[in-house]
């Protein structure tokens, strides 16, 4: 399966699984009256919206560069990831709000919680399998939006496990107060994940630098080439699955242009072999 096709399949699989999970959680939440299950349904709905965004992003980012977007469409993935982070944060705040109301005003939960236990168990298993596949494809393709979607589903796994444990405890002890408390704990996990995703993708959208360790890898490649007299102005940014890298190489003033060009091609190939998806611009200057 081609990489771009695999990315679209992964995004489509996420949409399908989230749709099924949302429906089952809503049914179980309404029947049991559990705020923690309903909050999980809200969380899954944010997963669903994120999956839609991811599918759109991987489809658009795969399009080649054109006159309107001469540097390609990679930023669509960063935009998708940033919106997904915002959706996660919104879901977390909404769950805290609803849970706090339940704690203040009080509420009764139906004694029958077996359905909720089965539904949450199913949600954990389904999200685990889908998120593992998304992580695999995201790592293989260096897709920011697929990685954000996988992280999104992973928070659903932890939160669903928390709700599952809470429902079991409620079944054993009859303490329904545990339900909104567990929902708040779930929301805190959700907020942390949303913040991390938003922070990373916003850095990419604002053309923040690639990590220092990536710059060091480039410097190692340059230092291992004995023809180069020096280098400067190494810059890099992330655009979706691509790294945009610029640098200046210093050559002997007597070296022919064709020789400089060949060395630049060699350096470019080595950097691409190191990072995979990378667009590289090299400027050559005489060494003084």
RODO-2510 file (C-alpha; in nm, 4 decimals, decimal comma):
residues 288
     n   res          X          Y          Z
     1     x     0,0000     0,0000     0,0000
     2     x     0,1368     0,3437    -0,0994
     3     x     0,2258     0,5706     0,1930
     4     x    -0,0304     0,8404     0,1075
     5     x    -0,3012     0,5746     0,0615
     6     x    -0,2042     0,4220     0,3959
     7     x    -0,2349     0,7627     0,5638
     8     x    -0,5849     0,8138     0,4203
     9     x    -0,6866     0,4627     0,5262
    10     x    -0,5624     0,5256     0,8810
    11     x    -0,7572     0,8532     0,9009
    12     x    -1,0705     0,6833     0,7643
    13     x    -1,0357     0,3976     1,0134
    14     x    -1,0191     0,6513     1,2966
    15     x    -1,3422     0,8155     1,1757
    16     x    -1,5258     0,4818     1,1592
    17     x    -1,4148     0,3599     1,5029
    18     x    -1,4941     0,6931     1,6703
    19     x    -1,8440     0,6957     1,5189
    20     x    -1,9196     0,3517     1,6627
    21     x    -1,7715     0,4360     2,0034
    22     x    -1,9672     0,7625     2,0308
    23     x    -2,2979     0,5860     1,9642
    24     x    -2,2336     0,3117     2,2214
    25     x    -2,1154     0,5567     2,4889
    26     x    -2,4171     0,7839     2,4459
    27     x    -2,6560     0,4882     2,4762
    28     x    -2,4776     0,3554     2,7863
    29     x    -2,4541     0,7033     2,9421
    30     x    -2,8235     0,7794     2,8967
    31     x    -2,9342     0,4401     3,0289
    32     x    -2,7080     0,4489     3,3359
    33     x    -2,7223     0,8248     3,3989
    34     x    -2,3427     0,8266     3,4427
    35     x    -2,1779     1,1670     3,3922
    36     x    -1,8398     0,9961     3,3486
    37     x    -1,9709     0,7883     3,0559
    38     x    -2,1429     1,0912     2,9017
    39     x    -1,8214     1,2907     2,9441
    40     x    -1,6414     1,0110     2,7633
    41     x    -1,8971     1,0372     2,4823
    42     x    -1,8127     1,4096     2,4575
    43     x    -1,4440     1,3229     2,4548
    44     x    -1,5038     1,0696     2,1766
    45     x    -1,7002     1,3294     1,9806
    46     x    -1,3951     1,5550     1,9922
    47     x    -1,1973     1,2520     1,8697
    48     x    -1,4457     1,2213     1,5831
    49     x    -1,4056     1,5864     1,4829
    50     x    -1,0288     1,5457     1,5080
    51     x    -1,0439     1,2417     1,2805
    52     x    -1,2403     1,4399     1,0213
    53     x    -0,9776     1,7140     1,0362
    54     x    -0,6990     1,4583     1,0054
    55     x    -0,8545     1,3003     0,6977
    56     x    -0,8868     1,6449     0,5382
    57     x    -0,5296     1,7372     0,6362
    58     x    -0,3592     1,4236     0,5031
    59     x    -0,5574     1,4530     0,1799
    60     x    -0,4606     1,8181     0,1256
    61     x    -0,0996     1,7822     0,2410
    62     x    -0,0450     1,5045    -0,0152
    63     x    -0,1154     1,7441    -0,3015
    64     x     0,1946     1,8643    -0,4888
    65     x     0,3166     2,2242    -0,4790
    66     x     0,1366     2,4671    -0,7108
    67     x     0,1424     2,8379    -0,8005
    68     x    -0,0607     2,9347    -0,4937
    69     x     0,1406     2,7060    -0,2616
    70     x     0,4943     2,6866    -0,4067
    71     x     0,6278     2,5264    -0,0865
    72     x     0,3615     2,2547    -0,0833
    73     x     0,0625     2,1947     0,1453
    74     x     0,2353     2,0507     0,4537
    75     x     0,1038     2,3275     0,6822
    76     x    -0,2456     2,1763     0,6535
    77     x    -0,1285     1,9016     0,8886
    78     x     0,0019     2,1532     1,1429
    79     x    -0,3231     2,3486     1,1217
    80     x    -0,5227     2,0284     1,1751
    81     x    -0,3105     1,9307     1,4756
    82     x    -0,3509     2,2750     1,6349
    83     x    -0,7305     2,2649     1,5964
    84     x    -0,7344     1,9113     1,7374
    85     x    -0,5439     2,0326     2,0424
    86     x    -0,8041     2,3062     2,0894
    87     x    -1,0868     2,0524     2,0638
    88     x    -0,9218     1,8361     2,3285
    89     x    -0,8882     2,1349     2,5628
    90     x    -1,2522     2,2349     2,5063
    91     x    -1,3678     1,8794     2,5806
    92     x    -1,1666     1,8740     2,9038
    93     x    -1,3070     2,2079     3,0259
    94     x    -1,6637     2,1043     2,9426
    95     x    -1,6272     1,7788     3,1367
    96     x    -1,4937     1,9668     3,4419
    97     x    -1,7862     2,2110     3,4217
    98     x    -2,0487     1,9358     3,4036
    99     x    -1,8833     1,7285     3,6764
   100     x    -1,8565     2,0284     3,9108
   101     x    -2,2301     2,0955     3,8663
   102     x    -2,3060     1,7345     3,9593
   103     x    -2,0874     1,7563     4,2695
   104     x    -2,2527     2,0802     4,3818
   105     x    -2,6164     1,9976     4,3052
   106     x    -2,5986     1,6225     4,3570
   107     x    -2,7529     1,3584     4,1351
   108     x    -2,8561     0,9962     4,1311
   109     x    -2,7086     0,7329     3,9056
   110     x    -2,8985     0,4259     3,7986
   111     x    -2,7928     0,1136     3,9839
   112     x    -2,7438    -0,0766     3,6564
   113     x    -2,3879    -0,0085     3,5463
   114     x    -2,3021    -0,3403     3,3798
   115     x    -2,3812    -0,1978     3,0346
   116     x    -2,1437     0,0928     3,0987
   117     x    -1,8685    -0,1472     3,2076
   118     x    -1,8991    -0,3473     2,8863
   119     x    -1,9123    -0,0345     2,6688
   120     x    -1,6046     0,1202     2,8290
   121     x    -1,4176    -0,2081     2,7951
   122     x    -1,5045    -0,2142     2,4254
   123     x    -1,3934     0,1494     2,3867
   124     x    -1,0553     0,0759     2,5478
   125     x    -0,9886    -0,2206     2,3189
   126     x    -1,1034    -0,0449     1,9991
   127     x    -0,9073     0,2743     2,0683
   128     x    -0,5964     0,0769     2,1612
   129     x    -0,5949    -0,1117     1,8311
   130     x    -0,6727     0,1950     1,6171
   131     x    -0,4257     0,4234     1,7985
   132     x    -0,1442     0,1664     1,7601
   133     x    -0,2045     0,1621     1,3854
   134     x    -0,2185     0,5428     1,3702
   135     x     0,1095     0,5712     1,5630
   136     x     0,2664     0,3217     1,3221
   137     x     0,1581     0,5126     1,0106
   138     x     0,2373     0,8528     1,1692
   139     x     0,5922     0,7436     1,2527
   140     x     0,6384     0,5879     0,9096
   141     x     0,5163     0,9004     0,7261
   142     x     0,6197     1,1655     0,9855
   143     x     0,2609     1,2938     0,9771
   144     x     0,1848     1,5582     1,2413
   145     x    -0,1931     1,5306     1,2044
   146     x    -0,1974     1,1495     1,2294
   147     x     0,0290     1,1697     1,5343
   148     x    -0,2085     1,4223     1,6956
   149     x    -0,5037     1,1942     1,6170
   150     x    -0,3198     0,8967     1,7685
   151     x    -0,2373     1,0989     2,0818
   152     x    -0,6026     1,2018     2,0925
   153     x    -0,7145     0,8380     2,0905
   154     x    -0,4525     0,7464     2,3489
   155     x    -0,5984     0,9962     2,5944
   156     x    -0,9338     0,8280     2,5303
   157     x    -0,7784     0,4953     2,6304
   158     x    -0,6542     0,6276     2,9653
   159     x    -0,9733     0,8178     3,0355
   160     x    -1,1888     0,5179     2,9408
   161     x    -0,9823     0,2972     3,1708
   162     x    -1,0412     0,5459     3,4533
   163     x    -1,4154     0,5473     3,3909
   164     x    -1,4192     0,1676     3,3647
   165     x    -1,2456     0,1346     3,7009
   166     x    -1,4852     0,3887     3,8521
   167     x    -1,7916     0,2030     3,7279
   168     x    -1,6590    -0,1186     3,8778
   169     x    -1,5982     0,0557     4,2123
   170     x    -1,9447     0,2117     4,2033
   171     x    -2,0924    -0,1310     4,1321
   172     x    -1,9060    -0,2766     4,4306
   173     x    -1,9505     0,0099     4,6813
   174     x    -2,2611     0,1982     4,5658
   175     x    -2,0757     0,5346     4,6035
   176     x    -2,2129     0,7296     4,3048
   177     x    -2,0107     1,0364     4,4138
   178     x    -1,7103     0,8642     4,2575
   179     x    -1,8615     0,9171     3,9116
   180     x    -1,8099     1,2975     3,8747
   181     x    -1,4775     1,2789     4,0634
   182     x    -1,3442     1,0263     3,8125
   183     x    -1,4768     1,2438     3,5289
   184     x    -1,2714     1,5396     3,6589
   185     x    -0,9560     1,3242     3,6767
   186     x    -1,0235     1,2202     3,3170
   187     x    -1,0592     1,5866     3,2173
   188     x    -0,7202     1,6785     3,3666
   189     x    -0,5529     1,4086     3,1543
   190     x    -0,7368     1,5412     2,8490
   191     x    -0,6290     1,9016     2,9160
   192     x    -0,2621     1,8048     2,9464
   193     x    -0,2673     1,6213     2,6131
   194     x    -0,4481     1,9071     2,4400
   195     x    -0,1926     2,1571     2,5669
   196     x     0,1054     1,9513     2,4438
   197     x    -0,0449     1,9018     2,0964
   198     x    -0,1380     2,2701     2,0623
   199     x     0,2068     2,3829     2,1779
   200     x     0,3941     2,1667     1,9257
   201     x     0,1740     2,2431     1,6258
   202     x     0,1613     2,6168     1,7028
   203     x     0,5411     2,6176     1,7036
   204     x     0,5331     2,4654     1,3531
   205     x     0,2701     2,7116     1,2306
   206     x     0,4826     3,0023     1,3539
   207     x     0,7905     2,8564     1,1804
   208     x     0,9627     2,7669     1,5045
   209     x     1,3029     2,6019     1,4706
   210     x     1,3480     2,2282     1,4402
   211     x     1,4947     2,0661     1,7566
   212     x     1,8575     2,1337     1,8461
   213     x     1,9354     1,7634     1,8082
   214     x     1,8364     1,7858     1,4391
   215     x     2,0700     2,0821     1,3882
   216     x     2,3480     1,8783     1,5500
   217     x     2,2855     1,5901     1,3070
   218     x     2,3269     1,8320     1,0157
   219     x     2,6506     1,9659     1,1645
   220     x     2,7901     1,6119     1,1949
   221     x     2,7231     1,5541     0,8247
   222     x     2,8980     1,8800     0,7326
   223     x     3,2006     1,8171     0,9560
   224     x     3,2508     1,4736     0,8016
   225     x     3,2977     1,6294     0,4553
   226     x     3,6621     1,7330     0,4260
   227     x     3,6106     1,9402     0,1073
   228     x     3,3902     2,1943     0,2838
   229     x     3,5895     2,4771     0,4440
   230     x     3,3108     2,5732     0,6789
   231     x     2,9389     2,6390     0,7180
   232     x     2,6998     2,8912     0,8700
   233     x     2,3367     3,0014     0,8947
   234     x     2,1849     2,6561     0,9508
   235     x     1,8086     2,7034     0,9805
   236     x     1,5214     2,4576     0,9883
   237     x     1,1458     2,4549     1,0341
   238     x     0,8679     2,1945     1,0228
   239     x     0,5832     2,2017     0,7693
   240     x     0,3588     1,8997     0,8182
   241     x     0,5639     1,5881     0,7473
   242     x     0,8438     1,7883     0,5847
   243     x     1,1477     1,9601     0,7342
   244     x     1,2479     2,2789     0,5526
   245     x     1,6245     2,3235     0,5927
   246     x     1,8505     2,6081     0,4766
   247     x     2,2260     2,6431     0,5212
   248     x     2,5349     2,8115     0,3776
   249     x     2,8483     2,6172     0,2809
   250     x     3,1942     2,7732     0,2452
   251     x     3,4261     2,6516    -0,0306
   252     x     3,7776     2,7216    -0,1541
   253     x     3,7530     3,0364    -0,3734
   254     x     3,9404     2,8570    -0,6555
   255     x     3,6975     2,5651    -0,6717
   256     x     3,4873     2,5359    -0,9877
   257     x     3,1143     2,6013    -0,9649
   258     x     3,0422     2,2513    -1,0956
   259     x     3,2487     2,0982    -0,8126
   260     x     3,0690     2,3104    -0,5515
   261     x     2,7385     2,2023    -0,7012
   262     x     2,8335     1,8329    -0,6810
   263     x     2,9337     1,8682    -0,3145
   264     x     2,6033     2,0442    -0,2389
   265     x     2,4163     1,7549    -0,4030
   266     x     2,6056     1,5052    -0,1876
   267     x     2,5293     1,7010     0,1323
   268     x     2,1640     1,7334     0,0338
   269     x     2,1362     1,3575    -0,0252
   270     x     2,2960     1,2797     0,3140
   271     x     2,0595     1,5161     0,4979
   272     x     1,7583     1,3619     0,3207
   273     x     1,8784     1,0137     0,4131
   274     x     1,8984     1,1276     0,7755
   275     x     1,5593     1,2996     0,8013
   276     x     1,3515     1,1365     0,5294
   277     x     1,1056     1,4004     0,4131
   278     x     1,3135     1,7173     0,3802
   279     x     1,3344     2,0135     0,1447
   280     x     1,6853     2,1601     0,1459
   281     x     1,8244     2,4900     0,0169
   282     x     2,2043     2,5261     0,0141
   283     x     2,3843     2,8540    -0,0557
   284     x     2,7522     2,8365    -0,1523
   285     x     3,0026     3,1090    -0,0634
   286     x     3,3823     3,1453    -0,1025
   287     x     3,5812     3,0826     0,2135
   288     x     3,7679     3,3938     0,3313
***
